[in-house]
């Protein structure tokens, strides 16, 4: 009985995480569309091909934001690749109910090609690349020449590549990847992320020469207590 309850809870958690795919009329989904529009405005002069999503610390909503952004961009008709580049605590395979036996690390270690590793999701135009087996050297893989080659190949194959990356304050992986991407979004959680932590995270990204496009405020309460939203 306990096992069934746990399984049901995991299914419901996944549905909440992918609300933009489950409920197109939700006010939360509308906020993701607003964020999508704002990103379009930031890339008028240069097309946004690679986008990194990170946070200051754990459990602030960066993976949820990355997944739902990927969904709303795909719903707009773009061919989108969502990459789980959190090679320490990956979650994309949980969110989309995939196995994680192969993925980004398989490409970076030259075991599989991009075409062999990607998975087509149930959402039209959205493709997924799980993290693959967790490596002993995540930061080194991020800084490798094979990562540069992967970015080049993925940008050529897809309209938009979205990277879900580890928290900035926890490890250096995100800083390494941030200056290789066209833009970076920092996710903070209302009532949880300390102001000084958010400032420090932004400073770390800027020092890494990241193009910080903006900050997403997560878990901000609305006046109507039955809803919460993700706002930029």
DRENDO-1510 file (C-alpha; in Angstrom, 1 decimal, always signed):
<recs>
REC; n; res; u; v; w
REC; 1; UNK; +0.0; +0.0; +0.0 .
REC; 2; UNK; +2.8; +2.4; +0.9 .
REC; 3; UNK; +4.6; +1.6; -2.4 .
REC; 4; UNK; +1.4; +2.4; -4.4 .
REC; 5; UNK; +1.1; +5.7; -2.6 .
REC; 6; UNK; +4.7; +6.6; -3.2 .
REC; 7; UNK; +4.3; +5.7; -6.9 .
REC; 8; UNK; +1.1; +7.8; -7.2 .
REC; 9; UNK; +2.8; +10.8; -5.5 .
REC; 10; UNK; +5.8; +10.6; -8.0 .
REC; 11; UNK; +3.3; +10.6; -10.9 .
REC; 12; UNK; +1.4; +13.6; -9.5 .
REC; 13; UNK; +4.7; +15.4; -8.9 .
REC; 14; UNK; +5.8; +14.9; -12.5 .
REC; 15; UNK; +2.4; +16.2; -13.7 .
REC; 16; UNK; +2.8; +19.4; -11.6 .
REC; 17; UNK; +6.3; +19.9; -12.9 .
REC; 18; UNK; +5.0; +19.7; -16.5 .
REC; 19; UNK; +2.0; +21.8; -16.0 .
REC; 20; UNK; +2.5; +23.6; -19.3 .
REC; 21; UNK; +1.9; +20.2; -21.1 .
REC; 22; UNK; -0.9; +19.2; -18.8 .
REC; 23; UNK; -3.0; +22.4; -18.5 .
REC; 24; UNK; -2.6; +25.0; -21.2 .
REC; 25; UNK; -5.1; +27.3; -19.5 .
REC; 26; UNK; -3.3; +27.4; -16.1 .
REC; 27; UNK; -2.1; +30.8; -14.9 .
REC; 28; UNK; +1.3; +29.1; -14.3 .
REC; 29; UNK; +1.5; +28.0; -17.9 .
REC; 30; UNK; +0.7; +31.6; -19.0 .
REC; 31; UNK; +3.7; +32.8; -16.9 .
REC; 32; UNK; +5.9; +30.4; -18.8 .
REC; 33; UNK; +4.6; +31.8; -22.1 .
REC; 34; UNK; +5.3; +35.3; -20.8 .
REC; 35; UNK; +8.9; +34.2; -20.0 .
REC; 36; UNK; +9.1; +32.8; -23.5 .
REC; 37; UNK; +8.0; +36.1; -25.0 .
REC; 38; UNK; +10.5; +38.0; -22.8 .
REC; 39; UNK; +13.3; +35.8; -24.1 .
REC; 40; UNK; +12.2; +36.5; -27.7 .
REC; 41; UNK; +12.6; +40.3; -26.9 .
REC; 42; UNK; +16.1; +39.8; -25.5 .
REC; 43; UNK; +17.3; +38.1; -28.7 .
REC; 44; UNK; +16.2; +40.5; -31.3 .
REC; 45; UNK; +19.8; +41.3; -32.5 .
REC; 46; UNK; +21.1; +37.7; -32.1 .
REC; 47; UNK; +19.1; +34.5; -32.4 .
REC; 48; UNK; +19.0; +32.6; -29.1 .
REC; 49; UNK; +20.1; +29.0; -29.9 .
REC; 50; UNK; +21.5; +27.8; -26.6 .
REC; 51; UNK; +19.9; +28.7; -23.2 .
REC; 52; UNK; +21.2; +27.7; -19.8 .
REC; 53; UNK; +18.9; +27.5; -16.8 .
REC; 54; UNK; +20.4; +27.4; -13.3 .
REC; 55; UNK; +19.7; +28.5; -9.7 .
REC; 56; UNK; +21.6; +29.7; -6.7 .
REC; 57; UNK; +21.0; +26.6; -4.7 .
REC; 58; UNK; +19.1; +23.3; -4.7 .
REC; 59; UNK; +15.2; +22.9; -4.8 .
REC; 60; UNK; +14.6; +26.4; -6.2 .
REC; 61; UNK; +12.8; +25.3; -9.3 .
REC; 62; UNK; +15.4; +25.5; -12.0 .
REC; 63; UNK; +14.7; +22.0; -13.4 .
REC; 64; UNK; +10.9; +22.7; -13.4 .
REC; 65; UNK; +11.6; +26.0; -15.2 .
REC; 66; UNK; +13.8; +24.4; -17.8 .
REC; 67; UNK; +11.3; +21.6; -18.5 .
REC; 68; UNK; +8.3; +23.9; -18.9 .
REC; 69; UNK; +10.2; +26.4; -21.0 .
REC; 70; UNK; +11.2; +23.6; -23.3 .
REC; 71; UNK; +7.5; +22.6; -23.6 .
REC; 72; UNK; +6.2; +26.1; -24.4 .
REC; 73; UNK; +8.9; +26.7; -27.0 .
REC; 74; UNK; +8.1; +23.4; -28.6 .
REC; 75; UNK; +4.4; +24.3; -28.5 .
REC; 76; UNK; +5.3; +27.4; -30.5 .
REC; 77; UNK; +6.6; +25.1; -33.2 .
REC; 78; UNK; +10.3; +25.3; -32.5 .
REC; 79; UNK; +12.4; +22.1; -32.6 .
REC; 80; UNK; +13.7; +22.0; -29.0 .
REC; 81; UNK; +16.3; +19.8; -27.3 .
REC; 82; UNK; +16.2; +19.8; -23.5 .
REC; 83; UNK; +19.5; +18.6; -22.1 .
REC; 84; UNK; +20.0; +17.4; -18.6 .
REC; 85; UNK; +23.5; +18.9; -17.9 .
REC; 86; UNK; +23.2; +18.4; -14.1 .
REC; 87; UNK; +25.7; +15.6; -14.1 .
REC; 88; UNK; +25.5; +15.3; -10.3 .
REC; 89; UNK; +21.7; +15.2; -9.5 .
REC; 90; UNK; +19.9; +14.7; -12.8 .
REC; 91; UNK; +16.1; +14.9; -12.9 .
REC; 92; UNK; +15.0; +15.2; -16.5 .
REC; 93; UNK; +14.6; +11.4; -16.8 .
REC; 94; UNK; +12.3; +11.4; -13.8 .
REC; 95; UNK; +10.2; +14.3; -15.1 .
REC; 96; UNK; +9.6; +12.7; -18.5 .
REC; 97; UNK; +9.6; +9.1; -17.2 .
REC; 98; UNK; +12.7; +7.9; -19.1 .
REC; 99; UNK; +15.6; +5.6; -18.3 .
REC; 100; UNK; +19.0; +7.2; -17.7 .
REC; 101; UNK; +21.3; +4.5; -19.0 .
REC; 102; UNK; +22.6; +6.8; -21.7 .
REC; 103; UNK; +22.6; +10.5; -22.5 .
REC; 104; UNK; +24.9; +13.5; -22.4 .
REC; 105; UNK; +27.8; +11.7; -20.8 .
REC; 106; UNK; +27.6; +9.0; -23.4 .
REC; 107; UNK; +28.2; +11.7; -26.1 .
REC; 108; UNK; +30.9; +13.5; -24.2 .
REC; 109; UNK; +32.8; +10.2; -23.7 .
REC; 110; UNK; +32.3; +9.4; -27.4 .
REC; 111; UNK; +30.2; +6.3; -26.8 .
REC; 112; UNK; +27.2; +7.5; -28.7 .
REC; 113; UNK; +26.5; +10.2; -31.3 .
REC; 114; UNK; +23.9; +12.9; -30.8 .
REC; 115; UNK; +21.4; +11.2; -33.0 .
REC; 116; UNK; +21.8; +7.9; -31.1 .
REC; 117; UNK; +21.4; +9.5; -27.6 .
REC; 118; UNK; +18.4; +11.8; -28.0 .
REC; 119; UNK; +14.9; +10.7; -27.2 .
REC; 120; UNK; +11.7; +12.0; -28.8 .
REC; 121; UNK; +9.2; +13.0; -26.2 .
REC; 122; UNK; +5.4; +12.7; -26.3 .
REC; 123; UNK; +5.2; +16.4; -27.0 .
REC; 124; UNK; +5.5; +17.4; -30.6 .
REC; 125; UNK; +8.9; +19.1; -31.5 .
REC; 126; UNK; +10.4; +18.4; -28.1 .
REC; 127; UNK; +13.4; +16.1; -27.8 .
REC; 128; UNK; +15.2; +15.0; -24.7 .
REC; 129; UNK; +18.8; +14.2; -23.7 .
REC; 130; UNK; +19.1; +12.7; -20.2 .
REC; 131; UNK; +22.3; +13.1; -18.3 .
REC; 132; UNK; +23.4; +9.5; -18.8 .
REC; 133; UNK; +25.5; +7.7; -16.2 .
REC; 134; UNK; +26.8; +10.1; -13.5 .
REC; 135; UNK; +30.6; +10.6; -14.2 .
REC; 136; UNK; +33.4; +11.1; -11.6 .
REC; 137; UNK; +34.5; +14.3; -13.4 .
REC; 138; UNK; +31.5; +16.5; -14.3 .
REC; 139; UNK; +33.4; +19.8; -14.4 .
REC; 140; UNK; +36.1; +18.4; -16.6 .
REC; 141; UNK; +33.4; +17.1; -19.1 .
REC; 142; UNK; +31.8; +20.5; -19.2 .
REC; 143; UNK; +35.1; +22.1; -20.1 .
REC; 144; UNK; +36.0; +19.5; -22.6 .
REC; 145; UNK; +36.4; +19.8; -26.4 .
REC; 146; UNK; +33.7; +17.2; -26.9 .
REC; 147; UNK; +31.3; +19.6; -25.1 .
REC; 148; UNK; +32.2; +22.3; -27.5 .
REC; 149; UNK; +31.6; +19.9; -30.4 .
REC; 150; UNK; +28.3; +18.9; -28.9 .
REC; 151; UNK; +27.1; +22.5; -28.6 .
REC; 152; UNK; +28.0; +23.1; -32.2 .
REC; 153; UNK; +26.2; +19.9; -33.4 .
REC; 154; UNK; +23.1; +20.4; -31.3 .
REC; 155; UNK; +22.8; +24.1; -32.3 .
REC; 156; UNK; +22.9; +23.0; -36.0 .
REC; 157; UNK; +20.2; +20.3; -35.5 .
REC; 158; UNK; +17.7; +22.2; -33.3 .
REC; 159; UNK; +16.1; +25.6; -33.2 .
REC; 160; UNK; +16.8; +25.9; -29.4 .
REC; 161; UNK; +18.9; +23.9; -27.0 .
REC; 162; UNK; +18.0; +24.3; -23.3 .
REC; 163; UNK; +20.4; +23.1; -20.6 .
REC; 164; UNK; +19.3; +22.2; -17.1 .
REC; 165; UNK; +22.4; +22.8; -15.0 .
REC; 166; UNK; +23.5; +22.5; -11.3 .
REC; 167; UNK; +23.1; +25.3; -8.9 .
REC; 168; UNK; +25.8; +28.0; -9.3 .
REC; 169; UNK; +26.6; +28.2; -5.6 .
REC; 170; UNK; +27.1; +24.5; -5.2 .
REC; 171; UNK; +29.6; +23.6; -8.0 .
REC; 172; UNK; +31.5; +25.2; -10.9 .
REC; 173; UNK; +29.8; +23.2; -13.7 .
REC; 174; UNK; +27.3; +26.0; -14.5 .
REC; 175; UNK; +29.9; +28.7; -14.6 .
REC; 176; UNK; +32.0; +26.6; -17.1 .
REC; 177; UNK; +29.0; +26.1; -19.4 .
REC; 178; UNK; +27.5; +29.6; -19.0 .
REC; 179; UNK; +30.0; +31.4; -21.3 .
REC; 180; UNK; +29.5; +28.8; -24.0 .
REC; 181; UNK; +25.7; +29.4; -24.2 .
REC; 182; UNK; +23.9; +32.4; -25.8 .
REC; 183; UNK; +22.0; +33.2; -22.7 .
REC; 184; UNK; +21.6; +32.2; -19.0 .
REC; 185; UNK; +18.5; +32.4; -16.7 .
REC; 186; UNK; +18.9; +32.4; -13.0 .
REC; 187; UNK; +16.1; +30.9; -11.0 .
REC; 188; UNK; +15.4; +32.1; -7.4 .
REC; 189; UNK; +12.7; +30.9; -5.0 .
REC; 190; UNK; +10.5; +33.5; -3.2 .
REC; 191; UNK; +10.9; +33.2; +0.6 .
REC; 192; UNK; +13.8; +30.8; +0.3 .
REC; 193; UNK; +16.7; +32.3; -1.7 .
REC; 194; UNK; +18.5; +34.9; +0.3 .
REC; 195; UNK; +19.2; +38.2; -1.5 .
REC; 196; UNK; +22.9; +38.0; -0.8 .
REC; 197; UNK; +23.0; +34.5; -2.3 .
REC; 198; UNK; +21.2; +35.6; -5.5 .
REC; 199; UNK; +23.6; +38.6; -5.8 .
REC; 200; UNK; +26.6; +36.3; -5.4 .
REC; 201; UNK; +25.3; +33.8; -7.9 .
REC; 202; UNK; +24.8; +36.5; -10.5 .
REC; 203; UNK; +28.4; +37.8; -9.8 .
REC; 204; UNK; +29.8; +34.3; -10.3 .
REC; 205; UNK; +28.0; +34.1; -13.7 .
REC; 206; UNK; +29.1; +37.5; -14.8 .
REC; 207; UNK; +32.7; +36.8; -13.8 .
REC; 208; UNK; +32.5; +33.7; -16.0 .
REC; 209; UNK; +31.4; +36.0; -18.9 .
REC; 210; UNK; +27.8; +34.6; -19.0 .
REC; 211; UNK; +25.1; +36.5; -20.8 .
REC; 212; UNK; +22.6; +36.7; -17.9 .
REC; 213; UNK; +19.3; +37.4; -19.6 .
REC; 214; UNK; +17.3; +37.7; -16.4 .
REC; 215; UNK; +16.0; +36.2; -13.2 .
REC; 216; UNK; +13.0; +34.0; -12.7 .
REC; 217; UNK; +11.1; +34.4; -9.4 .
REC; 218; UNK; +9.7; +31.0; -8.5 .
REC; 219; UNK; +6.9; +30.2; -6.0 .
REC; 220; UNK; +5.6; +33.7; -5.7 .
REC; 221; UNK; +2.1; +33.6; -4.1 .
REC; 222; UNK; -0.8; +35.2; -5.8 .
REC; 223; UNK; -3.7; +36.9; -4.0 .
REC; 224; UNK; -5.8; +34.0; -5.0 .
REC; 225; UNK; -4.4; +31.2; -2.7 .
REC; 226; UNK; -5.5; +28.5; -5.1 .
REC; 227; UNK; -2.7; +29.4; -7.5 .
REC; 228; UNK; +1.0; +30.1; -7.5 .
REC; 229; UNK; +3.1; +31.2; -10.5 .
REC; 230; UNK; +6.5; +31.4; -12.0 .
REC; 231; UNK; +7.3; +35.0; -13.0 .
REC; 232; UNK; +10.3; +36.6; -14.6 .
</recs>
